[in-house]
Amino acid sequence: MSDTQRTAIVTGASAGVGKEAARALLQQGWRVIGIGRDAARCAAAEADLKADAGGDFTMLRADLSSMADTARAAREIATLTPEIDALLNNAGGVVAERTITPEGFEATFASNHLAPFLLTQKLLPNLRAAARKRGPGAVRVIAVSSTGHEQSPGIQWDDLSFASHFVGGAAYCHAKLANILFTRELARRVAGDGIVAHAMHPGVVASNFASHCDAPMQAYMESILDRSVTPAQAADTLVWLASAEEPGRSSGGYFHQRAELTPSAAAQDDAQALKLWQLSEAMVAGF
C-alpha cells in the first residue's frame, strides 16, 4: 500500500449499501476492508468487487450482534492496517422477535449500536494515527442512522432490551436514535484529534433490509417502496461523507442526499449523548 492510499473499513459490506460504498471507494483508489456476516454473501461480494472495482479489497467475517466477535474483528483489522482513514459503521438491521444474545444484550441494540460503538473504540488508535498523518478533518467516522430515529422519544434507560413490550420497528428506531447520539458525543471527544464524525440517513433502500422485519414494518416498507432508491444511490452520501473535502469542515452532523438535516430534539440532547456513551462503555467493558 502506498503512503498516499487511504484505507476504509466498511461494515455490512457483503450486500446493499455497504457493498456499493465499498465498490465506490475502491473505484476511487481506496484500500477497503469489509465486514460481513453471511459466508456465502461475503464470498460473492468479494468476488464481485474484486472483478468489477479491482483494487485492494479484503472481506472479513464477523457477527456484529456478538461483542466478542466484534472485538475479534477489530483486532484482525488492526493487524492488517496501522492507519484507518474512514470507518463506515453501516451494518444494521431489524428483527421480528425479541432476541437476547448469549452475551445478554437485545440483538437490535447490540448489532445497531453497541457493535459500532465497540468497533470505533477499538479502532480509535488507528484512526488517530491516520489523523496525525492526514491533518484535521481528513479522517472520518460515519454512522448510518435513519429518519426512523424521529419515532423514538428518547433512550429507554430503564428497559434497553425492550423486555416489557417488544416491537421490532420500535427497537430499530430506538437504536437509530442511539446512532446519532453516539455520533454527537464521538465528535466532541475526537475533535482534538482532528477526526470528524457524522451520521446519515440513506433513504428508503431497495435491498433485503426489511426481510427480517415484523409484519407491520414490512407492510410499512412496502407502502413506501415508490420512494425507494438503489443501494448505489444511497451509498453516494455515505461515500461523500467519508471522502469529500466539504464534510471534513464540520463534525457531529446528520445528512441525507449530501445535505445536512436537523435530527429530532431527542437526538440533539448532549446530556443524553454523554449518558449513553458512559452506559455503552460499561456494557462493552469486558470485551
C-alpha positions in Angstrom: 0.0 0.0 0.0 1.4 3.4 -0.9 1.7 6.2 1.6 -1.0 8.2 -0.2 -3.6 5.4 -0.5 -6.3 5.8 2.0 -7.9 2.9 3.9 -11.6 2.5 4.8 -13.4 -0.1 7.0 -17.0 -0.8 5.8 -19.3 -2.9 7.9 -22.2 -4.7 6.2 -20.1 -4.8 3.1 -21.5 -8.1 1.8 -24.7 -6.6 0.3 -26.8 -3.5 -0.1 -25.5 0.0 0.8 -22.3 -1.3 2.3 -21.3 -3.3 -0.7 -21.9 -0.3 -3.0 -20.0 2.1 -0.7 -17.1 -0.4 -0.8 -17.3 -0.5 -4.6 -17.3 3.3 -4.9 -14.3 3.7 -2.6 -12.4 1.0 -4.4 -13.1 2.8 -7.7 -11.6 6.0 -6.1 -8.4 4.1 -5.3 -9.0 3.4 -1.6 -8.0 0.2 0.1 -11.2 -1.3 1.6 -11.6 -3.8 4.4 -15.2 -5.0 4.5 -17.0 -6.9 7.3 -20.0 -9.2 6.6 -21.7 -11.9 8.5 -23.0 -14.5 6.0 -20.3 -16.6 4.5 -21.9 -17.1 1.1 -22.7 -13.4 0.7 -19.2 -12.4 1.8 -17.6 -14.7 -0.8 -20.0 -13.5 -3.5 -19.4 -9.8 -2.7 -15.6 -10.3 -2.5 -15.6 -11.9 -5.9 -17.9 -9.3 -7.4 -16.0 -6.3 -6.0 -12.6 -7.6 -7.0 -13.8 -8.3 -10.5 -15.6 -5.0 -11.0 -13.7 -2.5 -9.0 -10.3 -4.1 -8.7 -8.1 -2.6 -6.1 -7.2 -3.7 -2.7 -10.2 -5.3 -1.0 -10.3 -7.7 1.9 -13.5 -9.2 3.3 -13.7 -10.3 7.0 -16.5 -12.3 8.5 -18.0 -11.3 11.9 -21.3 -11.4 13.6 -21.8 -7.9 14.9 -24.6 -8.9 17.3 -21.7 -10.5 19.3 -19.4 -8.1 21.1 -16.7 -10.8 21.4 -16.8 -11.3 17.6 -16.8 -7.5 17.0 -13.8 -7.2 19.2 -12.1 -10.0 17.4 -12.8 -8.3 14.0 -11.3 -5.1 15.4 -8.1 -6.9 16.4 -7.9 -8.5 13.0 -8.3 -5.1 11.3 -5.6 -3.6 13.5 -3.2 -6.2 12.3 -4.0 -5.5 8.7 -3.6 -1.8 8.8 -1.9 0.6 11.3 -3.9 3.6 9.9 -7.6 4.0 9.1 -8.8 7.0 7.2 -12.6 6.2 7.3 -14.7 3.9 9.4 -18.2 3.4 7.9 -20.5 1.9 10.5 -23.1 0.8 8.0 -24.2 -2.6 9.2 -27.6 -2.8 10.9 -31.0 -4.4 10.8 -34.3 -5.1 12.4 -35.7 -8.4 13.7 -39.3 -9.6 14.1 -39.0 -11.2 17.5 -37.1 -10.1 20.7 -33.8 -12.0 20.8 -31.3 -11.8 23.7 -27.8 -12.6 22.6 -25.6 -15.1 24.5 -23.9 -12.1 26.0 -27.2 -10.8 27.4 -28.0 -7.9 25.0 -31.1 -7.4 23.0 -30.0 -8.2 19.4 -31.2 -5.0 17.8 -29.5 -2.7 20.2 -26.4 -4.9 20.1 -25.9 -5.0 16.4 -27.1 -1.5 15.5 -25.5 0.5 18.4 -23.2 -1.5 20.7 -21.2 -3.1 17.8 -20.3 0.2 16.1 -19.6 1.8 19.5 -17.2 -1.0 20.4 -15.6 -1.2 16.9 -15.0 2.5 16.9 -13.5 2.4 20.4 -11.1 -0.4 19.4 -10.0 1.3 16.2 -9.5 4.8 17.6 -5.7 4.3 17.8 -5.7 3.5 14.1 -7.9 6.5 13.3 -5.8 8.8 15.4 -2.6 7.5 13.6 -4.2 8.4 10.2 -5.3 11.8 11.5 -1.8 12.7 12.6 -0.6 12.0 9.1 -3.5 13.4 7.1 -4.3 16.5 9.2 -7.5 17.9 10.7 -10.8 16.9 9.0 -9.4 14.2 6.8 -10.3 11.1 8.9 -14.0 10.3 9.3 -16.3 8.0 11.3 -19.7 7.7 9.7 -22.8 6.2 11.2 -25.7 5.0 9.1 -28.8 6.0 11.0 -32.4 6.6 9.8 -35.2 9.1 9.9 -36.8 6.3 12.0 -35.0 7.8 14.9 -37.7 10.5 14.9 -40.2 7.9 16.1 -38.2 7.2 19.3 -39.0 9.8 22.1 -35.7 9.0 23.9 -33.4 6.3 25.1 -35.2 3.8 27.3 -32.8 3.9 30.2 -34.9 1.5 32.3 -35.6 -1.0 29.6 -32.9 -1.1 26.9 -33.8 -4.7 26.0 -37.5 -3.9 25.4 -38.4 -6.6 27.9 -41.8 -5.1 28.7 -43.1 -4.5 25.2 -41.0 -5.5 22.2 -41.9 -4.2 18.8 -39.2 -4.8 16.2 -39.7 -1.4 14.4 -39.6 0.5 17.7 -36.4 -1.3 18.8 -34.9 -0.4 15.5 -35.9 3.3 15.7 -34.5 3.4 19.3 -31.1 2.1 18.1 -31.1 4.6 15.2 -31.5 7.4 17.8 -28.6 5.9 19.7 -26.5 6.1 16.5 -27.0 9.9 16.3 -26.4 10.4 20.0 -23.2 8.4 19.7 -22.0 10.4 16.7 -22.6 13.7 18.6 -20.6 12.6 21.6 -17.9 11.0 19.5 -17.5 14.2 17.5 -17.0 16.1 20.8 -14.4 13.6 22.1 -12.3 13.3 19.0 -12.3 17.0 17.9 -8.9 17.5 19.4 -7.5 14.6 17.3 -8.8 16.2 14.1 -11.2 13.3 13.5 -14.7 14.1 12.1 -17.8 12.1 13.0 -21.1 12.4 11.1 -24.4 10.4 10.8 -26.6 9.9 7.8 -30.0 8.7 6.6 -29.7 6.5 3.5 -33.3 6.8 2.4 -35.7 4.0 1.6 -33.4 1.5 0.1 -34.4 -1.3 -2.3 -32.5 -4.1 -0.6 -33.0 -7.1 1.6 -33.1 -4.9 4.7 -36.8 -5.5 5.5 -36.7 -9.3 5.0 -36.4 -9.9 8.8 -38.9 -7.2 9.9 -42.1 -7.9 11.8 -45.3 -7.8 9.7 -46.2 -4.1 10.5 -42.8 -2.8 9.5 -42.7 -5.0 6.3 -46.1 -3.5 5.4 -44.8 0.0 6.0 -41.7 -0.6 4.0 -43.8 -1.9 1.1 -46.0 1.1 1.3 -43.1 3.5 0.6 -41.3 1.5 -2.0 -42.3 4.0 -4.6 -39.8 6.4 -2.8 -37.0 3.8 -2.8 -33.5 4.4 -4.1 -31.0 1.8 -5.2 -28.2 0.8 -2.8 -25.7 2.6 -5.0 -27.8 5.8 -4.8 -28.0 5.5 -1.0 -24.3 4.8 -0.8 -23.5 8.1 -2.5 -23.9 10.2 0.6 -22.0 7.7 2.7 -19.0 7.7 0.4 -19.2 11.5 0.1 -19.1 11.9 3.9 -16.2 9.6 4.1 -14.1 11.0 1.3 -15.1 14.5 0.1 -13.5 17.7 1.4 -16.6 19.6 2.4 -17.9 17.2 5.1 -14.5 17.5 6.8 -15.1 21.1 7.7 -17.7 20.3 10.3 -18.4 17.4 12.7 -21.4 15.9 14.5 -23.8 16.4 11.7 -26.7 14.4 10.3 -27.0 14.2 6.5 -29.3 12.9 3.7 -28.5 13.3 0.0 -25.4 15.3 0.8 -27.4 17.9 2.7 -27.3 18.4 6.4 -30.6 17.9 8.2 -31.8 18.7 11.7 -32.4 15.5 13.7 -35.1 15.2 16.3 -34.9 17.1 19.6 -34.1 13.8 21.4 -31.2 13.3 19.0 -29.8 16.7 19.9 -29.7 16.1 23.6 -26.0 16.3 24.5 -26.6 15.2 28.1 -28.3 12.1 26.9 -25.5 11.5 24.4 -23.0 11.6 27.2 -25.1 9.3 29.4 -25.4 6.8 26.5 -21.7 6.9 25.9 -20.9 6.1 29.6 -23.5 3.4 29.7 -22.3 1.8 26.4 -18.7 1.9 27.8 -19.8 0.0 30.8 -21.8 -2.5 28.7 -18.9 -3.4 26.5 -16.1 -3.1 29.1 -15.4 -6.8 29.2 -14.7 -7.1 25.5 
